[in-house]
Amino acid sequence: MTPKTLYKVTFLNHGKVYALYARQVESGRLWGFVEVSELVFDVHDGLVVDPTEERLRDEFAGTRTLHLPMQSVLRVEEVEKKGHSAIRDAATGEAVVTPFPLPARPR
């Protein structure tokens, strides 16, 4: 049995650049849309949890198919293995989700 194809889909959404992994990407049945389905997220049983992965899993929970406008898709890559999913600010490229809580600033 051959392993299923894995895609990295990078797209723009509300001023942020999302990078998600999916098993299926097709030109949509809806004209002008790309269909992304079978989203792939890491499942961690240990103590270390990736906050970006958690946020994406929560945001897309219950999503069977994501219909993205063609003009919002920046890149679709067929990859051998899953890397890190990400949410970045489109203008600066900085990560939107910080890995650790920031300390409170003294007033």
Biopython code that builds the backbone (N, CA, C, O; Angstrom):
import numpy as np
from Bio.PDB.StructureBuilder import StructureBuilder

atoms = [
    (1, "MET", "N", (0.837, -1.179, 0.000)),
    (1, "MET", "CA", (0.000, 0.000, 0.000)),
    (1, "MET", "C", (0.883, 1.245, 0.000)),
    (1, "MET", "O", (1.786, 1.359, 0.829)),
    (2, "THR", "N", (0.636, 2.169, -0.909)),
    (2, "THR", "CA", (1.416, 3.396, -0.968)),
    (2, "THR", "C", (0.835, 4.418, 0.000)),
    (2, "THR", "O", (-0.377, 4.462, 0.211)),
    (3, "PRO", "N", (1.708, 5.246, 0.593)),
    (3, "PRO", "CA", (1.200, 6.266, 1.504)),
    (3, "PRO", "C", (0.371, 7.295, 0.736)),
    (3, "PRO", "O", (0.633, 7.569, -0.435)),
    (4, "LYS", "N", (-0.634, 7.861, 1.414)),
    (4, "LYS", "CA", (-1.487, 8.854, 0.771)),
    (4, "LYS", "C", (-0.703, 10.146, 0.532)),
    (4, "LYS", "O", (0.180, 10.513, 1.307)),
    (5, "THR", "N", (-1.045, 10.811, -0.545)),
    (5, "THR", "CA", (-0.417, 12.074, -0.893)),
    (5, "THR", "C", (-0.719, 13.116, 0.181)),
    (5, "THR", "O", (-1.819, 13.157, 0.732)),
    (6, "LEU", "N", (0.274, 13.956, 0.468)),
    (6, "LEU", "CA", (0.126, 15.006, 1.464)),
    (6, "LEU", "C", (0.469, 16.346, 0.815)),
    (6, "LEU", "O", (1.483, 16.467, 0.127)),
    (7, "TYR", "N", (-0.373, 17.341, 1.036)),
    (7, "TYR", "CA", (-0.170, 18.668, 0.472)),
    (7, "TYR", "C", (-0.022, 19.704, 1.584)),
    (7, "TYR", "O", (-0.663, 19.614, 2.632)),
    (8, "LYS", "N", (0.834, 20.684, 1.328)),
    (8, "LYS", "CA", (0.933, 21.858, 2.189)),
    (8, "LYS", "C", (0.260, 22.990, 1.415)),
    (8, "LYS", "O", (0.684, 23.331, 0.311)),
    (9, "VAL", "N", (-0.785, 23.567, 1.996)),
    (9, "VAL", "CA", (-1.549, 24.630, 1.345)),
    (9, "VAL", "C", (-1.317, 25.924, 2.113)),
    (9, "VAL", "O", (-1.581, 25.997, 3.313)),
    (10, "THR", "N", (-0.822, 26.944, 1.419)),
    (10, "THR", "CA", (-0.574, 28.243, 2.023)),
    (10, "THR", "C", (-1.551, 29.234, 1.407)),
    (10, "THR", "O", (-1.628, 29.365, 0.186)),
    (11, "PHE", "N", (-2.303, 29.937, 2.266)),
    (11, "PHE", "CA", (-3.308, 30.862, 1.756)),
    (11, "PHE", "C", (-3.446, 32.080, 2.660)),
    (11, "PHE", "O", (-3.069, 32.055, 3.831)),
    (12, "LEU", "N", (-3.994, 33.143, 2.089)),
    (12, "LEU", "CA", (-4.193, 34.406, 2.788)),
    (12, "LEU", "C", (-5.626, 34.471, 3.313)),
    (12, "LEU", "O", (-6.575, 34.181, 2.585)),
    (13, "ASN", "N", (-5.774, 34.856, 4.594)),
    (13, "ASN", "CA", (-7.100, 34.953, 5.208)),
    (13, "ASN", "C", (-7.087, 36.080, 6.236)),
    (13, "ASN", "O", (-6.396, 35.982, 7.251)),
    (14, "HIS", "N", (-7.842, 37.149, 5.986)),
    (14, "HIS", "CA", (-7.967, 38.283, 6.903)),
    (14, "HIS", "C", (-6.613, 38.848, 7.345)),
    (14, "HIS", "O", (-6.393, 39.071, 8.536)),
    (15, "GLY", "N", (-5.715, 39.078, 6.396)),
    (15, "GLY", "CA", (-4.422, 39.682, 6.697)),
    (15, "GLY", "C", (-3.413, 38.743, 7.330)),
    (15, "GLY", "O", (-2.360, 39.177, 7.798)),
    (16, "LYS", "N", (-3.730, 37.470, 7.346)),
    (16, "LYS", "CA", (-2.811, 36.476, 7.911)),
    (16, "LYS", "C", (-2.558, 35.395, 6.872)),
    (16, "LYS", "O", (-3.424, 35.085, 6.053)),
    (17, "VAL", "N", (-1.363, 34.829, 6.917)),
    (17, "VAL", "CA", (-0.992, 33.747, 6.018)),
    (17, "VAL", "C", (-1.072, 32.438, 6.799)),
    (17, "VAL", "O", (-0.376, 32.258, 7.798)),
    (18, "TYR", "N", (-1.918, 31.536, 6.340)),
    (18, "TYR", "CA", (-2.107, 30.231, 6.969)),
    (18, "TYR", "C", (-1.349, 29.178, 6.180)),
    (18, "TYR", "O", (-1.317, 29.231, 4.951)),
    (19, "ALA", "N", (-0.747, 28.234, 6.860)),
    (19, "ALA", "CA", (-0.132, 27.065, 6.231)),
    (19, "ALA", "C", (-0.746, 25.830, 6.880)),
    (19, "ALA", "O", (-0.545, 25.579, 8.069)),
    (20, "LEU", "N", (-1.494, 25.061, 6.092)),
    (20, "LEU", "CA", (-2.171, 23.863, 6.572)),
    (20, "LEU", "C", (-1.741, 22.663, 5.741)),
    (20, "LEU", "O", (-1.241, 22.807, 4.626)),
    (21, "TYR", "N", (-1.943, 21.483, 6.302)),
    (21, "TYR", "CA", (-1.649, 20.242, 5.587)),
    (21, "TYR", "C", (-2.951, 19.499, 5.341)),
    (21, "TYR", "O", (-3.833, 19.456, 6.199)),
    (22, "ALA", "N", (-3.057, 18.910, 4.144)),
    (22, "ALA", "CA", (-4.282, 18.204, 3.770)),
    (22, "ALA", "C", (-3.934, 17.025, 2.869)),
    (22, "ALA", "O", (-2.891, 17.006, 2.215)),
    (23, "ARG", "N", (-4.826, 16.048, 2.849)),
    (23, "ARG", "CA", (-4.653, 14.861, 1.999)),
    (23, "ARG", "C", (-5.233, 15.058, 0.605)),
    (23, "ARG", "O", (-4.858, 14.347, -0.327)),
    (24, "GLN", "N", (-6.146, 16.014, 0.452)),
    (24, "GLN", "CA", (-6.801, 16.173, -0.834)),
    (24, "GLN", "C", (-6.959, 17.651, -1.173)),
    (24, "GLN", "O", (-7.464, 18.436, -0.371)),
    (25, "VAL", "N", (-6.513, 18.020, -2.390)),
    (25, "VAL", "CA", (-6.667, 19.380, -2.912)),
    (25, "VAL", "C", (-7.136, 19.253, -4.354)),
    (25, "VAL", "O", (-6.531, 18.536, -5.151)),
    (26, "GLU", "N", (-8.219, 19.954, -4.686)),
    (26, "GLU", "CA", (-8.787, 19.876, -6.031)),
    (26, "GLU", "C", (-9.261, 21.246, -6.460)),
    (26, "GLU", "O", (-9.546, 22.103, -5.624)),
    (27, "SER", "N", (-9.347, 21.459, -7.792)),
    (27, "SER", "CA", (-10.030, 22.663, -8.248)),
    (27, "SER", "C", (-11.492, 22.432, -7.920)),
    (27, "SER", "O", (-12.025, 21.350, -8.165)),
    (28, "GLY", "N", (-12.127, 23.424, -7.378)),
    (28, "GLY", "CA", (-13.444, 23.243, -6.801)),
    (28, "GLY", "C", (-14.572, 23.046, -7.795)),
    (28, "GLY", "O", (-14.490, 23.444, -8.958)),
    (29, "ARG", "N", (-15.611, 22.429, -7.306)),
    (29, "ARG", "CA", (-16.847, 22.331, -8.076)),
    (29, "ARG", "C", (-17.496, 23.704, -8.172)),
    (29, "ARG", "O", (-18.247, 23.987, -9.106)),
    (30, "LEU", "N", (-17.195, 24.560, -7.184)),
    (30, "LEU", "CA", (-17.632, 25.952, -7.246)),
    (30, "LEU", "C", (-16.595, 26.706, -8.063)),
    (30, "LEU", "O", (-15.409, 26.678, -7.732)),
    (31, "TRP", "N", (-17.018, 27.373, -9.115)),
    (31, "TRP", "CA", (-16.096, 28.049, -10.001)),
    (31, "TRP", "C", (-15.284, 29.101, -9.240)),
    (31, "TRP", "O", (-15.847, 29.918, -8.511)),
    (32, "GLY", "N", (-13.957, 29.076, -9.414)),
    (32, "GLY", "CA", (-13.083, 30.051, -8.776)),
    (32, "GLY", "C", (-12.626, 29.679, -7.378)),
    (32, "GLY", "O", (-12.014, 30.499, -6.694)),
    (33, "PHE", "N", (-12.911, 28.455, -6.937)),
    (33, "PHE", "CA", (-12.522, 28.032, -5.598)),
    (33, "PHE", "C", (-11.648, 26.784, -5.658)),
    (33, "PHE", "O", (-11.756, 25.977, -6.582)),
    (34, "VAL", "N", (-10.787, 26.641, -4.668)),
    (34, "VAL", "CA", (-9.968, 25.452, -4.486)),
    (34, "VAL", "C", (-10.535, 24.704, -3.289)),
    (34, "VAL", "O", (-10.752, 25.292, -2.229)),
    (35, "GLU", "N", (-10.776, 23.404, -3.458)),
    (35, "GLU", "CA", (-11.302, 22.588, -2.364)),
    (35, "GLU", "C", (-10.154, 21.894, -1.649)),
    (35, "GLU", "O", (-9.351, 21.200, -2.272)),
    (36, "VAL", "N", (-10.086, 22.086, -0.351)),
    (36, "VAL", "CA", (-9.067, 21.456, 0.487)),
    (36, "VAL", "C", (-9.806, 20.608, 1.512)),
    (36, "VAL", "O", (-10.607, 21.123, 2.293)),
    (37, "SER", "N", (-9.534, 19.300, 1.507)),
    (37, "SER", "CA", (-10.231, 18.418, 2.446)),
    (37, "SER", "C", (-9.264, 17.434, 3.084)),
    (37, "SER", "O", (-8.105, 17.326, 2.685)),
    (38, "GLU", "N", (-9.763, 16.726, 4.076)),
    (38, "GLU", "CA", (-8.969, 15.792, 4.883)),
    (38, "GLU", "C", (-7.764, 16.516, 5.501)),
    (38, "GLU", "O", (-6.612, 16.133, 5.296)),
    (39, "LEU", "N", (-8.069, 17.575, 6.262)),
    (39, "LEU", "CA", (-7.020, 18.340, 6.939)),
    (39, "LEU", "C", (-6.261, 17.437, 7.905)),
    (39, "LEU", "O", (-6.847, 16.560, 8.539)),
    (40, "VAL", "N", (-4.952, 17.659, 8.010)),
    (40, "VAL", "CA", (-4.086, 16.829, 8.845)),
    (40, "VAL", "C", (-3.509, 17.690, 9.962)),
    (40, "VAL", "O", (-2.872, 18.712, 9.706)),
    (41, "PHE", "N", (-3.738, 17.267, 11.202)),
    (41, "PHE", "CA", (-3.186, 17.947, 12.367)),
    (41, "PHE", "C", (-2.442, 16.930, 13.214)),
    (41, "PHE", "O", (-2.795, 15.751, 13.232)),
    (42, "ASP", "N", (-1.400, 17.392, 13.922)),
    (42, "ASP", "CA", (-0.679, 16.517, 14.837)),
    (42, "ASP", "C", (-1.555, 16.237, 16.048)),
    (42, "ASP", "O", (-2.273, 17.113, 16.529)),
    (43, "VAL", "N", (-1.484, 15.011, 16.529)),
    (43, "VAL", "CA", (-2.191, 14.642, 17.750)),
    (43, "VAL", "C", (-1.128, 14.278, 18.768)),
    (43, "VAL", "O", (-0.436, 13.268, 18.635)),
    (44, "HIS", "N", (-1.007, 15.128, 19.799)),
    (44, "HIS", "CA", (0.010, 14.908, 20.831)),
    (44, "HIS", "C", (-0.635, 14.355, 22.084)),
    (44, "HIS", "O", (-1.623, 14.896, 22.580)),
    (45, "ASP", "N", (-0.072, 13.283, 22.587)),
    (45, "ASP", "CA", (-0.545, 12.728, 23.846)),
    (45, "ASP", "C", (0.322, 13.182, 25.014)),
    (45, "ASP", "O", (-0.048, 12.994, 26.173)),
    (46, "GLY", "N", (1.471, 13.778, 24.714)),
    (46, "GLY", "CA", (2.405, 14.172, 25.754)),
    (46, "GLY", "C", (2.099, 15.554, 26.306)),
    (46, "GLY", "O", (1.030, 16.117, 26.072)),
    (47, "LEU", "N", (3.062, 16.084, 27.043)),
    (47, "LEU", "CA", (2.904, 17.385, 27.678)),
    (47, "LEU", "C", (3.172, 18.539, 26.735)),
    (47, "LEU", "O", (2.604, 19.616, 26.914)),
    (48, "VAL", "N", (4.020, 18.351, 25.734)),
    (48, "VAL", "CA", (4.376, 19.428, 24.827)),
    (48, "VAL", "C", (3.263, 19.587, 23.795)),
    (48, "VAL", "O", (2.936, 18.651, 23.065)),
    (49, "VAL", "N", (2.691, 20.785, 23.748)),
    (49, "VAL", "CA", (1.605, 21.074, 22.827)),
    (49, "VAL", "C", (1.977, 22.299, 22.012)),
    (49, "VAL", "O", (2.412, 23.306, 22.571)),
    (50, "ASP", "N", (1.811, 22.227, 20.704)),
    (50, "ASP", "CA", (2.080, 23.350, 19.820)),
    (50, "ASP", "C", (0.848, 24.251, 19.813)),
    (50, "ASP", "O", (-0.208, 23.820, 19.350)),
    (51, "PRO", "N", (0.944, 25.502, 20.316)),
    (51, "PRO", "CA", (-0.235, 26.363, 20.402)),
    (51, "PRO", "C", (-0.816, 26.718, 19.030)),
    (51, "PRO", "O", (-2.028, 26.889, 18.901)),
    (52, "THR", "N", (0.033, 26.829, 18.009)),
    (52, "THR", "CA", (-0.472, 27.127, 16.668)),
    (52, "THR", "C", (-1.302, 25.968, 16.157)),
    (52, "THR", "O", (-2.385, 26.167, 15.605)),
    (53, "GLU", "N", (-0.799, 24.759, 16.339)),
    (53, "GLU", "CA", (-1.528, 23.561, 15.907)),
    (53, "GLU", "C", (-2.870, 23.463, 16.636)),
    (53, "GLU", "O", (-3.885, 23.114, 16.034)),
    (54, "GLU", "N", (-2.868, 23.771, 17.925)),
    (54, "GLU", "CA", (-4.104, 23.742, 18.713)),
    (54, "GLU", "C", (-5.108, 24.773, 18.196)),
    (54, "GLU", "O", (-6.296, 24.479, 18.065)),
    (55, "ARG", "N", (-4.625, 25.975, 17.906)),
    (55, "ARG", "CA", (-5.512, 27.034, 17.420)),
    (55, "ARG", "C", (-6.112, 26.655, 16.066)),
    (55, "ARG", "O", (-7.307, 26.847, 15.841)),
    (56, "LEU", "N", (-5.290, 26.121, 15.170)),
    (56, "LEU", "CA", (-5.785, 25.709, 13.858)),
    (56, "LEU", "C", (-6.781, 24.555, 13.986)),
    (56, "LEU", "O", (-7.806, 24.538, 13.305)),
    (57, "ARG", "N", (-6.481, 23.606, 14.846)),
    (57, "ARG", "CA", (-7.391, 22.468, 15.055)),
    (57, "ARG", "C", (-8.738, 22.957, 15.584)),
    (57, "ARG", "O", (-9.787, 22.470, 15.163)),
    (58, "ASP", "N", (-8.707, 23.918, 16.507)),
    (58, "ASP", "CA", (-9.953, 24.477, 17.035)),
    (58, "ASP", "C", (-10.708, 25.274, 15.972)),
    (58, "ASP", "O", (-11.928, 25.161, 15.853)),
    (59, "GLU", "N", (-9.976, 26.077, 15.200)),
    (59, "GLU", "CA", (-10.615, 26.920, 14.181)),
    (59, "GLU", "C", (-11.281, 26.091, 13.083)),
    (59, "GLU", "O", (-12.348, 26.456, 12.588)),
    (60, "PHE", "N", (-10.656, 24.976, 12.702)),
    (60, "PHE", "CA", (-11.172, 24.165, 11.612)),
    (60, "PHE", "C", (-11.816, 22.861, 12.080)),
    (60, "PHE", "O", (-11.998, 21.936, 11.288)),
    (61, "ALA", "N", (-12.159, 22.787, 13.358)),
    (61, "ALA", "CA", (-12.823, 21.597, 13.888)),
    (61, "ALA", "C", (-14.157, 21.399, 13.176)),
    (61, "ALA", "O", (-14.938, 22.339, 13.031)),
    (62, "GLY", "N", (-14.406, 20.191, 12.742)),
    (62, "GLY", "CA", (-15.664, 19.885, 12.085)),
    (62, "GLY", "C", (-15.717, 20.279, 10.617)),
    (62, "GLY", "O", (-16.745, 20.089, 9.966)),
    (63, "THR", "N", (-14.619, 20.828, 10.080)),
    (63, "THR", "CA", (-14.589, 21.227, 8.672)),
    (63, "THR", "C", (-14.303, 20.013, 7.811)),
    (63, "THR", "O", (-13.250, 19.387, 7.936)),
    (64, "ARG", "N", (-15.240, 19.683, 6.939)),
    (64, "ARG", "CA", (-15.027, 18.559, 6.015)),
    (64, "ARG", "C", (-14.259, 19.022, 4.782)),
    (64, "ARG", "O", (-13.315, 18.362, 4.347)),
    (65, "THR", "N", (-14.669, 20.164, 4.220)),
    (65, "THR", "CA", (-14.007, 20.704, 3.040)),
    (65, "THR", "C", (-13.886, 22.208, 3.191)),
    (65, "THR", "O", (-14.847, 22.889, 3.547)),
    (66, "LEU", "N", (-12.701, 22.715, 2.919)),
    (66, "LEU", "CA", (-12.425, 24.146, 2.969)),
    (66, "LEU", "C", (-12.459, 24.655, 1.531)),
    (66, "LEU", "O", (-11.699, 24.174, 0.690)),
    (67, "HIS", "N", (-13.324, 25.615, 1.238)),
    (67, "HIS", "CA", (-13.434, 26.195, -0.103)),
    (67, "HIS", "C", (-12.714, 27.538, -0.077)),
    (67, "HIS", "O", (-13.207, 28.505, 0.503)),
    (68, "LEU", "N", (-11.549, 27.589, -0.707)),
    (68, "LEU", "CA", (-10.735, 28.807, -0.705)),
    (68, "LEU", "C", (-10.826, 29.499, -2.052)),
    (68, "LEU", "O", (-10.690, 28.844, -3.085)),
    (69, "PRO", "N", (-11.055, 30.818, -2.072)),
    (69, "PRO", "CA", (-11.028, 31.530, -3.344)),
    (69, "PRO", "C", (-9.643, 31.376, -3.989)),
    (69, "PRO", "O", (-8.624, 31.478, -3.306)),
    (70, "MET", "N", (-9.611, 31.133, -5.296)),
    (70, "MET", "CA", (-8.327, 30.901, -5.982)),
    (70, "MET", "C", (-7.320, 32.011, -5.725)),
    (70, "MET", "O", (-6.131, 31.740, -5.554)),
    (71, "GLN", "N", (-7.787, 33.270, -5.694)),
    (71, "GLN", "CA", (-6.852, 34.388, -5.523)),
    (71, "GLN", "C", (-6.259, 34.454, -4.125)),
    (71, "GLN", "O", (-5.273, 35.161, -3.918)),
    (72, "SER", "N", (-6.830, 33.736, -3.152)),
    (72, "SER", "CA", (-6.257, 33.742, -1.803)),
    (72, "SER", "C", (-5.204, 32.649, -1.618)),
    (72, "SER", "O", (-4.435, 32.692, -0.658)),
    (73, "VAL", "N", (-5.158, 31.672, -2.524)),
    (73, "VAL", "CA", (-4.187, 30.581, -2.411)),
    (73, "VAL", "C", (-2.837, 31.065, -2.924)),
    (73, "VAL", "O", (-2.705, 31.452, -4.085)),
    (74, "LEU", "N", (-1.845, 31.040, -2.054)),
    (74, "LEU", "CA", (-0.509, 31.483, -2.415)),
    (74, "LEU", "C", (0.329, 30.358, -2.992)),
    (74, "LEU", "O", (1.143, 30.569, -3.891)),
    (75, "ARG", "N", (0.117, 29.133, -2.454)),
    (75, "ARG", "CA", (0.965, 28.022, -2.868)),
    (75, "ARG", "C", (0.343, 26.699, -2.451)),
    (75, "ARG", "O", (-0.269, 26.596, -1.388)),
    (76, "VAL", "N", (0.505, 25.688, -3.295)),
    (76, "VAL", "CA", (0.135, 24.317, -2.962)),
    (76, "VAL", "C", (1.344, 23.453, -3.268)),
    (76, "VAL", "O", (1.819, 23.420, -4.403)),
    (77, "GLU", "N", (1.841, 22.754, -2.255)),
    (77, "GLU", "CA", (3.026, 21.910, -2.423)),
    (77, "GLU", "C", (2.685, 20.465, -2.077)),
    (77, "GLU", "O", (1.997, 20.205, -1.090)),
    (78, "GLU", "N", (3.159, 19.543, -2.872)),
    (78, "GLU", "CA", (3.050, 18.130, -2.522)),
    (78, "GLU", "C", (4.309, 17.809, -1.731)),
    (78, "GLU", "O", (5.418, 17.979, -2.236)),
    (79, "VAL", "N", (4.147, 17.348, -0.500)),
    (79, "VAL", "CA", (5.282, 17.127, 0.395)),
    (79, "VAL", "C", (5.361, 15.662, 0.813)),
    (79, "VAL", "O", (4.385, 14.919, 0.706)),
    (80, "GLU", "N", (6.537, 15.259, 1.290)),
    (80, "GLU", "CA", (6.738, 13.882, 1.727)),
    (80, "GLU", "C", (6.265, 13.651, 3.152)),
    (80, "GLU", "O", (5.741, 12.586, 3.476)),
    (81, "LYS", "N", (6.458, 14.674, 4.016)),
    (81, "LYS", "CA", (6.019, 14.527, 5.405)),
    (81, "LYS", "C", (5.528, 15.863, 5.928)),
    (81, "LYS", "O", (5.853, 16.920, 5.387)),
    (82, "LYS", "N", (4.744, 15.796, 6.982)),
    (82, "LYS", "CA", (4.145, 16.988, 7.559)),
    (82, "LYS", "C", (5.173, 17.795, 8.331)),
    (82, "LYS", "O", (5.977, 17.253, 9.089)),
    (83, "GLY", "N", (5.129, 19.092, 8.123)),
    (83, "GLY", "CA", (5.948, 20.022, 8.895)),
    (83, "GLY", "C", (5.049, 20.744, 9.891)),
    (83, "GLY", "O", (4.013, 20.223, 10.305)),
    (84, "HIS", "N", (5.458, 21.947, 10.265)),
    (84, "HIS", "CA", (4.681, 22.732, 11.226)),
    (84, "HIS", "C", (3.614, 23.545, 10.501)),
    (84, "HIS", "O", (3.901, 24.222, 9.514)),
    (85, "SER", "N", (2.395, 23.475, 10.993)),
    (85, "SER", "CA", (1.342, 24.365, 10.515)),
    (85, "SER", "C", (1.624, 25.736, 11.099)),
    (85, "SER", "O", (2.243, 25.846, 12.157)),
    (86, "ALA", "N", (1.173, 26.793, 10.412)),
    (86, "ALA", "CA", (1.524, 28.132, 10.877)),
    (86, "ALA", "C", (0.430, 29.135, 10.571)),
    (86, "ALA", "O", (-0.367, 28.961, 9.650)),
    (87, "ILE", "N", (0.417, 30.203, 11.378)),
    (87, "ILE", "CA", (-0.373, 31.397, 11.098)),
    (87, "ILE", "C", (0.598, 32.561, 11.271)),
    (87, "ILE", "O", (1.163, 32.760, 12.346)),
    (88, "ARG", "N", (0.781, 33.327, 10.195)),
    (88, "ARG", "CA", (1.712, 34.451, 10.234)),
    (88, "ARG", "C", (1.013, 35.720, 9.779)),
    (88, "ARG", "O", (0.062, 35.676, 8.998)),
    (89, "ASP", "N", (1.496, 36.849, 10.277)),
    (89, "ASP", "CA", (0.997, 38.130, 9.824)),
    (89, "ASP", "C", (1.476, 38.345, 8.393)),
    (89, "ASP", "O", (2.662, 38.170, 8.113)),
    (90, "ALA", "N", (0.586, 38.720, 7.488)),
    (90, "ALA", "CA", (0.939, 38.858, 6.079)),
    (90, "ALA", "C", (1.941, 39.989, 5.845)),
    (90, "ALA", "O", (2.796, 39.873, 4.966)),
    (91, "ALA", "N", (1.856, 41.066, 6.604)),
    (91, "ALA", "CA", (2.731, 42.215, 6.397)),
    (91, "ALA", "C", (4.142, 41.990, 6.944)),
    (91, "ALA", "O", (5.126, 42.315, 6.279)),
    (92, "THR", "N", (4.243, 41.437, 8.149)),
    (92, "THR", "CA", (5.547, 41.309, 8.804)),
    (92, "THR", "C", (6.139, 39.910, 8.710)),
    (92, "THR", "O", (7.356, 39.749, 8.805)),
    (93, "GLY", "N", (5.299, 38.899, 8.525)),
    (93, "GLY", "CA", (5.778, 37.520, 8.493)),
    (93, "GLY", "C", (5.980, 36.922, 9.871)),
    (93, "GLY", "O", (6.436, 35.786, 10.000)),
    (94, "GLU", "N", (5.639, 37.685, 10.905)),
    (94, "GLU", "CA", (5.816, 37.191, 12.274)),
    (94, "GLU", "C", (4.693, 36.240, 12.650)),
    (94, "GLU", "O", (3.560, 36.382, 12.191)),
    (95, "ALA", "N", (5.020, 35.273, 13.487)),
    (95, "ALA", "CA", (4.023, 34.318, 13.960)),
    (95, "ALA", "C", (2.948, 35.046, 14.754)),
    (95, "ALA", "O", (3.245, 35.934, 15.553)),
    (96, "VAL", "N", (1.695, 34.661, 14.526)),
    (96, "VAL", "CA", (0.579, 35.289, 15.229)),
    (96, "VAL", "C", (0.392, 34.665, 16.603)),
    (96, "VAL", "O", (0.043, 35.364, 17.555)),
    (97, "VAL", "N", (0.613, 33.389, 16.719)),
    (97, "VAL", "CA", (0.468, 32.683, 17.988)),
    (97, "VAL", "C", (1.849, 32.562, 18.609)),
    (97, "VAL", "O", (2.761, 32.000, 18.002)),
    (98, "THR", "N", (2.006, 33.092, 19.828)),
    (98, "THR", "CA", (3.282, 33.001, 20.512)),
    (98, "THR", "C", (3.401, 31.657, 21.214)),
    (98, "THR", "O", (2.412, 31.167, 21.760)),
    (99, "PRO", "N", (4.594, 31.042, 21.217)),
    (99, "PRO", "CA", (4.733, 29.722, 21.802)),
    (99, "PRO", "C", (4.568, 29.674, 23.323)),
    (99, "PRO", "O", (4.152, 28.649, 23.863)),
    (100, "PHE", "N", (4.888, 30.765, 24.017)),
    (100, "PHE", "CA", (4.782, 30.797, 25.469)),
    (100, "PHE", "C", (4.062, 32.077, 25.872)),
    (100, "PHE", "O", (4.157, 33.081, 25.167)),
    (101, "PRO", "N", (3.344, 32.061, 26.992)),
    (101, "PRO", "CA", (2.700, 33.295, 27.448)),
    (101, "PRO", "C", (3.762, 34.356, 27.735)),
    (101, "PRO", "O", (4.795, 34.064, 28.338)),
    (102, "LEU", "N", (3.502, 35.565, 27.306)),
    (102, "LEU", "CA", (4.426, 36.660, 27.563)),
    (102, "LEU", "C", (4.216, 37.166, 28.978)),
    (102, "LEU", "O", (3.081, 37.222, 29.452)),
    (103, "PRO", "N", (5.309, 37.542, 29.672)),
    (103, "PRO", "CA", (5.142, 38.064, 31.021)),
    (103, "PRO", "C", (4.422, 39.402, 30.985)),
    (103, "PRO", "O", (4.543, 40.163, 30.025)),
    (104, "ALA", "N", (3.678, 39.675, 32.034)),
    (104, "ALA", "CA", (2.962, 40.957, 32.133)),
    (104, "ALA", "C", (3.957, 42.080, 32.302)),
    (104, "ALA", "O", (4.957, 41.935, 33.005)),
    (105, "ARG", "N", (3.682, 43.206, 31.654)),
    (105, "ARG", "CA", (4.558, 44.363, 31.776)),
    (105, "ARG", "C", (4.247, 45.106, 33.084)),
    (105, "ARG", "O", (3.083, 45.275, 33.447)),
    (106, "PRO", "N", (5.292, 45.542, 33.778)),
    (106, "PRO", "CA", (5.046, 46.339, 34.999)),
    (106, "PRO", "C", (4.477, 47.696, 34.593)),
    (106, "PRO", "O", (4.851, 48.254, 33.561)),
    (107, "ARG", "N", (3.581, 48.212, 35.405)),
    (107, "ARG", "CA", (2.950, 49.513, 35.115)),
    (107, "ARG", "C", (3.622, 50.614, 35.829)),
    (107, "ARG", "O", (3.221, 51.770, 35.698)),
]
sb = StructureBuilder()
sb.init_structure("model")
sb.init_model(0)
sb.init_chain("A")
sb.init_seg("    ")
for serial, (resi, resn, name, xyz) in enumerate(atoms, 1):
    if name == "N":
        sb.init_residue(resn, " ", resi, " ")
    sb.init_atom(name, np.array(xyz, "f"), 0.0, 1.0, " ", f" {name:<3s}", serial, name[0])
structure = sb.get_structure()
